[in-house]
Amino acid sequence: MIQVHAGAERYRGGDPEAGIETLHAFSFGPHYDPANLRFGALIACNEERLAPGAGFDEHPHRDTEIVTWVVEGELTHRDSTGHETTVGPGDLARLTAADGVRHIERNDGPEPLRFVQMWLAPTEFGGTPSYDVVRGLTDNAPYAVPRAGATLHVRRLAAGESTEVPAAPRVYVQVVRGELRLGEDVLVSGDAVRLTEERGALLRAERPAECLVWEMGAEPRYV
């Protein structure tokens, strides 16, 4: 089964007056949609745009794997375990909230910031929080999130190039930029596709494109 979700239909959140614009692909916060709570381990996929100087004040997380992909600008991260770093375009960051962590996310740079942040439910709870950054994640370096039973692939395609969607029970594709075709569907920045038990599906770039592809198991198991 293939389900296309248009980026224009995402729920708008954030605080535009404070320089924060957010687009939610799933039920989130005050926006409750019982038919769109999650897909596999994925429980949130938020596109965030922060103006220079804007950001999220210190707030808590628990029992969540938070993966962040910076598209443009620089994201400053600080957390209660002592980590402080700047994440740039093409960098991937993962915060394992485990039994509890507090963090701050800000745009301390001079340019607008855009990033995609994805939350995954872990298959086991508790543990020690951790933070990881991969600089310049390449197409041929899949990033595994073992605690969620999921693997992220970054795909950057020139016009006319194709890539096969992983043959996994569940696959989530988020278009970050450019234009892709999947069968008869044309996908642009912000669009997403949810594939269940599909084999041999191809993504073809109509224009230079970048997308995030999550490969997940059938049903999450929790212990």
Sequence and secondary structure as in RCSB ss.txt:
>XXXX:A:sequence
MIQVHAGAERYRGGDPEAGIETLHAFSFGPHYDPANLRFGALIACNEERLAPGAGFDEHPHRDTEIVTWVVEGEL
THRDSTGHETTVGPGDLARLTAADGVRHIERNDGPEPLRFVQMWLAPTEFGGTPSYDVVRGLTDNAPYAVPRAGA
TLHVRRLAAGESTEVPAAPRVYVQVVRGELRLGEDVLVSGDAVRLTEERGALLRAERPAECLVWEMGAEPRYV
>XXXX:A:secstr
 EEEE GGGSEEEEEGGGTEEEEESS BTTB  TT S BTTEEEEEEEEE TT EEEEEEE S EEEEEEEES E
EEEETTS EEEE TT EEEEE TT EEEEEE  SSS EEEEEEEE  SS     EEEEETT  TT  EEEGGGTE
EEEEEEE TT EEE   SSEEEEEEEEEEEEETTEEEETT EEEEES  S EEEEEEEEEEEEEEE SS    
